[in-house]
């Protein structure tokens, strides 16, 4: 019984931290239907171990009488894609190792990096895209040796060996600062209680010449405005702002003002 309940717990953790987190931005019917069916099945599996919470989940999802009146699930081996499961385990191992390297080198995930090299395993192109998004790198390749040139940090664990290029070019640094500013703005929106689709005015004050340059360059300021849903983005102070958000970006103090 302990083994079974632990397996359910592990699955729910993986479902929330991997599948839902990676797909929630899609919001399409396939994702929602898959999630619905999965949660219904989990409530049935959970019923013998946690009869009350499983009943609550099941009724809320299905509007049926009781989870305890449902037929027990039957295992269908034909639905198992062992090859894909193996590949996804490798993807998760690569991502975990990449995050470990970033942590060791004190490089936050919002800071883009140029390249990740996997020394002893080659991923399919569609799976490389997952690694690129998760680790915020520009490219993923398969090589046999760590490059001699450049600033690389390597790590090996559970049969996976990789190297991450941690050299920060001016372009990568600028993109990292842009992402930090975007995150601070989004945090301010959340604290102000704005609706997710409400367009608001924004201004900022900072002593960082580099950040000012980024925020006045259309190629970087326009993506910020689009992603943070801003009608304007200017330097200065907004009187009677709905919120004033202080932070630090690139070692310099930054204040963001938002107003409907």
Secondary structure as UniProt FT lines:
FT   HELIX           2..14
FT   HELIX           15..20
FT   HELIX           21..23
FT   TURN            24..26
FT   HELIX           29..46
FT   TURN            47..49
FT   HELIX           51..62
FT   HELIX           67..69
FT   HELIX           77..79
FT   HELIX           82..104
FT   TURN            105..106
FT   TURN            109..110
FT   STRAND          113..118
FT   HELIX           125..135
FT   STRAND          137..142
FT   STRAND          152..157
FT   TURN            158..159
FT   STRAND          160..165
FT   HELIX           170..192
FT   TURN            196..197
FT   STRAND          200..206
FT   HELIX           209..215
FT   HELIX           218..228
FT   STRAND          230..235
FT   TURN            239..240
FT   STRAND          243..249
FT   TURN            250..251
FT   STRAND          252..259
//
